[in-house]
């Protein structure tokens, strides 16, 4: 009898190359940027000083840290519609890393971002564990180029 992971592996395999969908918009506020700066101790003026950014920055406003945008993938991903049958029996998901991350465009304060994902690869690591690689794209509302494109690797452990 197949395990939950083995059953899910078949469903994931059938979906390789397909888009999961697009998530909900999230506004990037100065408060969120400042909180991230405090946690990471990165208080560069282009992130936290609106007056100096208006004078010296090419964007004329503060911008989110690239790592803030990347760290928001968990939240942004949660609002992307998914085939939940692939997750039947999941006990936990673990970040395994990234194959590639590119910060393409800055996220200006007050902008709204959302994510989309495409399943790029799936591997059955053992009878209870699947590893997925999804290409995540974070778009900025009204901007031509995305903020971030990253190949995100996740391990799913099934019971």
ROFI-990713 format. One record per residue (C-alpha): x, y, z. Coordinates in steps of 0.5 Angstrom, whole numbers, padded with zeros to 4 digits, always signed. Layout:
BEGIN
XYZ ...
***
This chain:
BEGIN
+0000+0000+0000 +0003+0007-0002 +0004+0012+0003 +0001+0019+0004 +0008+0022+0001 +0008+0017-0005 +0001+0018-0007 +0002+0026-0006 +0009+0025-0010 +0004+0022-0016 +0000+0028-0016 +0006+0033-0015 +0009+0030-0021 +0003+0031-0025 +0003+0038-0024 +0011+0040-0025 +0011+0046-0030 +0004+0048-0028 +0003+0055-0024 -0001+0054-0018 -0004+0061-0018 -0003+0068-0016 -0004+0070-0009 -0007+0076-0005 -0004+0083-0005 +0000+0086+0001 +0002+0093+0002 +0009+0094+0004 +0009+0100+0010 +0015+0104+0013 +0013+0101+0019 +0014+0094+0017 +0021+0096+0013 +0023+0099+0020 +0021+0093+0024 +0025+0089+0019 +0031+0094+0020 +0031+0093+0027 +0031+0086+0027 +0037+0085+0022 +0040+0091+0025 +0040+0094+0017 +0039+0101+0018 +0041+0104+0012 +0038+0110+0010 +0035+0108+0003 +0030+0103+0008 +0029+0108+0014 +0030+0115+0013 +0025+0118+0008 +0028+0125+0008 +0035+0123+0006 +0032+0118+0001 +0028+0123-0002 +0034+0127-0003 +0039+0122-0005 +0036+0115-0007 +0035+0114-0014 +0028+0112-0012 +0026+0118-0008 +0023+0114-0003 +0025+0109+0002 +0025+0102-0001 +0024+0095+0003 +0030+0091+0004 +0031+0085-0001 +0031+0080+0005 +0025+0083+0007 +0021+0081+0001 +0024+0074+0001 +0022+0073+0008 +0015+0075+0006 +0015+0069+0001 +0012+0065+0007 +0006+0070+0008 +0005+0071+0000 +0005+0064-0001 +0000+0062+0004 -0005+0066+0000 -0004+0062-0007 -0009+0057-0009 -0006+0050-0009 -0009+0043-0010 -0010+0041-0003 -0010+0034-0004 -0002+0034-0005 -0002+0036+0002 -0006+0030+0005 -0002+0027+0011 +0003+0033+0012 +0006+0033+0019 +0011+0039+0017 +0014+0043+0012 +0021+0045+0012 +0025+0050+0008 +0031+0047+0005 +0034+0053+0002 +0034+0056-0005 +0037+0054-0012 +0037+0061-0014 +0035+0068-0012 +0035+0075-0016 +0033+0081-0013 +0030+0085-0020 +0027+0091-0018 +0026+0095-0011 +0020+0095-0007 +0018+0102-0006 +0015+0104+0001 +0007+0104+0000 +0008+0099-0006 +0003+0092-0006 +0007+0086-0008 +0004+0079-0009 +0007+0072-0011 +0006+0067-0016 +0009+0060-0016 +0010+0055-0021 +0012+0048-0019 +0019+0046-0022 +0021+0040-0020 +0019+0034-0015 +0023+0029-0011 +0021+0023-0007 +0027+0023-0002 +0024+0017+0002 +0017+0014+0003 +0015+0019+0008 +0019+0026+0005 +0018+0030-0002 +0022+0035-0004 +0019+0041-0008 +0022+0046-0012 +0018+0052-0014 +0020+0058-0018 +0017+0064-0014 +0016+0071-0017 +0014+0077-0013 +0011+0082-0017 +0010+0089-0015 +0003+0092-0017 +0004+0097-0023 +0011+0095-0025 +0013+0092-0031 +0019+0088-0027 +0018+0083-0021 +0021+0085-0015 +0024+0078-0014 +0025+0071-0017 +0027+0065-0013 +0027+0058-0014 +0025+0055-0007 +0026+0048-0004 +0021+0045+0001 +0021+0039+0004 +0015+0036+0006 +0014+0030+0011 +0008+0026+0011 +0005+0022+0017 
***
